[in-house]
């Protein structure tokens, strides 16, 4: 007669604990990726707003309806420098009343801003 087996063996407890840890790690990584993407998008919006405001100022001063990026950004221009946050690409031309589209945010996303 074999003795009856009650409870879990040590290996079974370790296996279950390992599975729980892996599931929690996957959930945490997923949440981290979402927060990271959201913060990158918000960080990209700041230079977009600065460029939009600079373009508006340029339109008023020169009586034009479009302006090149190089006329807005530079040591003696409206915006001193634009530092990329997530490898994004800013437009080279801005037109009054047109949506500003920034592409390649983290090589995946596009952000638009309607002035």
C-alpha positions in Angstrom: 0.0 0.0 0.0 1.3 3.4 -1.0 1.0 6.4 1.3 -1.5 9.0 0.1 -0.1 12.1 -1.3 -1.3 15.4 0.1 -0.4 18.9 -0.8 2.1 20.1 -3.4 5.7 19.0 -4.0 8.5 21.6 -3.9 8.9 21.5 -7.7 5.2 22.1 -8.3 5.3 25.2 -6.0 8.4 26.5 -7.8 6.8 26.0 -11.2 3.6 27.8 -10.3 5.6 30.6 -8.7 7.7 30.9 -11.9 4.6 31.1 -14.1 3.1 33.8 -11.9 6.3 35.9 -12.0 6.5 35.6 -15.8 2.8 36.7 -16.2 3.4 39.7 -13.9 6.6 40.7 -15.8 4.7 40.6 -19.1 1.9 42.8 -17.7 4.4 45.2 -16.2 6.4 45.5 -19.5 3.2 46.2 -21.4 2.2 48.9 -19.1 5.7 50.4 -19.2 5.6 50.5 -23.0 2.2 52.4 -23.0 3.5 54.9 -20.5 6.7 55.4 -22.4 4.8 56.0 -25.7 2.5 58.5 -24.0 5.4 60.5 -22.5 7.2 60.6 -25.8 4.1 61.9 -27.5 3.7 64.6 -24.9 7.4 65.5 -25.1 7.1 65.9 -28.9 4.1 68.2 -28.5 6.2 70.9 -26.8 8.5 71.7 -29.8 5.5 71.5 -32.1 3.7 74.2 -30.2 6.8 76.3 -30.1 7.3 76.0 -33.8 3.6 76.8 -34.4 3.9 79.9 -32.2 7.1 80.9 -34.0 5.5 80.5 -37.4 2.5 82.7 -36.3 4.9 85.4 -35.1 6.8 85.2 -38.5 3.5 85.5 -40.4 2.6 88.6 -38.5 6.0 90.2 -38.8 6.5 89.6 -42.5 2.9 89.4 -43.8 3.4 86.0 -45.4 1.4 82.8 -45.2 4.2 80.2 -45.1 7.7 79.9 -43.7 10.6 77.5 -43.8 11.9 75.6 -40.8 15.3 77.2 -41.2 13.8 80.6 -40.8 12.2 79.6 -37.5 15.0 77.6 -35.8 18.5 78.9 -35.2 20.6 80.9 -32.8 19.2 84.2 -33.9 15.7 83.0 -34.9 12.4 82.5 -32.9 13.3 79.0 -31.6 16.9 78.6 -30.6 17.0 74.8 -31.1 14.7 71.8 -31.5 16.0 68.6 -29.9 14.4 65.4 -31.0 13.0 63.2 -28.3 12.2 60.0 -30.1 13.9 60.3 -33.5 11.0 62.3 -35.0 11.1 64.3 -38.1 9.6 67.9 -38.2 8.2 69.4 -41.3 10.4 71.7 -43.4 7.6 74.2 -44.3 4.8 75.6 -42.2 1.7 77.2 -43.8 -0.8 79.3 -41.9 -3.9 77.4 -40.8 -2.5 74.0 -41.9 -2.1 71.0 -39.5 1.5 70.3 -38.4 2.4 66.7 -38.8 5.5 65.2 -37.1 6.5 61.7 -38.4 8.7 58.9 -37.2 8.1 59.3 -33.5 9.9 56.2 -32.1 9.9 55.1 -35.8 6.3 54.1 -35.3 3.9 56.9 -34.7 2.8 60.2 -36.3 1.6 63.2 -34.3 -0.5 66.0 -35.7 -1.2 69.5 -34.2 -3.8 71.8 -35.6 -2.9 75.4 -34.7 
